[in-house]
Amino acid sequence: MPKPIFFQERCKGCALCTVACPKKLLVMSKTFNGKGYNFSTCPDASECVGCCLCARSCPDIVIEIHK
């Protein structure tokens, strides 16, 4: 089962990954990382299909998909 791993401190809150996810599993956190940005997260990672579109869309290499 694919599992998205997030490096939250790298996130700048652009939300490109939330748009890229075909299952719309990613959301922006209501809390902030150390840089002061809302960061992306996946509340229901068990639904991830491992397409990697979120990781490919991220300019800051925040997301890795472990299969």
MARDOTI-359762 format. One line per 5 residues: their letters; for each residue x, z, y of C-alpha. Coordinates in Angstrom, 1 decimal, padded with zeros to 4 digits. Example, Ala and Ser with C-alpha at 12.3 -4.5 7.8 and 13.67 -1.06 7.14 Angstrom:
as = 012.3 007.8 -004.5 ~ 013.7 007.1 -001.1
END
This chain:
mpkpi = 000.0 000.0 000.0 ~ 001.5 -001.0 003.4 ~ 002.2 001.8 005.9 ~ 002.8 001.3 009.6 ~ 005.5 003.5 011.0
ffqer = 005.5 004.1 014.8 ~ 008.6 005.0 016.9 ~ 006.4 006.5 019.6 ~ 009.3 007.2 022.1 ~ 010.0 003.4 022.3
ckgca = 006.4 002.6 023.3 ~ 005.7 001.5 026.9 ~ 001.9 001.3 026.5 ~ 001.5 -002.4 026.8 ~ -001.2 -002.4 024.0
lctva = -000.2 -005.9 022.7 ~ -000.2 -004.5 019.2 ~ -003.8 -003.3 019.5 ~ -004.9 -006.8 020.4 ~ -002.8 -008.4 017.6
cpkkl = -004.2 -006.3 014.8 ~ -006.9 -008.4 013.0 ~ -008.6 -005.3 011.6 ~ -008.5 -003.5 015.0 ~ -006.9 -000.4 013.5
lvmsk = -004.5 000.4 016.3 ~ -005.5 002.4 019.4 ~ -003.7 003.8 022.4 ~ -003.1 007.6 022.2 ~ -004.7 009.8 024.8
tfngk = -001.4 011.7 025.0 ~ 001.9 010.6 026.4 ~ 005.4 010.1 025.0 ~ 008.6 011.4 026.6 ~ 008.7 008.4 028.9
gynfs = 005.2 009.2 030.2 ~ 003.4 006.3 028.5 ~ 000.4 006.3 026.3 ~ 001.6 005.1 022.9 ~ 000.0 003.1 020.1
tcpda = -001.1 004.8 016.9 ~ -003.1 004.0 013.8 ~ -005.6 006.7 013.0 ~ -006.6 005.1 009.7 ~ -003.4 003.6 008.2
secvg = -005.0 003.4 004.8 ~ -006.9 000.3 006.0 ~ -003.7 -001.5 007.0 ~ -003.3 -004.9 005.1 ~ 000.4 -005.2 006.0
cclca = 000.1 -008.5 007.9 ~ 002.8 -007.3 010.4 ~ 001.1 -009.0 013.4 ~ 001.3 -005.7 015.3 ~ 005.0 -005.4 014.7
rscpd = 005.7 -009.0 015.6 ~ 003.7 -008.7 018.9 ~ 005.6 -005.6 020.0 ~ 008.4 -006.3 022.6 ~ 009.9 -002.8 022.1
iviei = 010.1 -002.8 018.3 ~ 007.9 000.3 018.1 ~ 006.2 -000.6 014.8 ~ 007.6 -001.2 011.3 ~ 005.5 -002.0 008.3
hk = 006.7 -000.4 005.0 ~ 005.3 -002.0 001.9
END
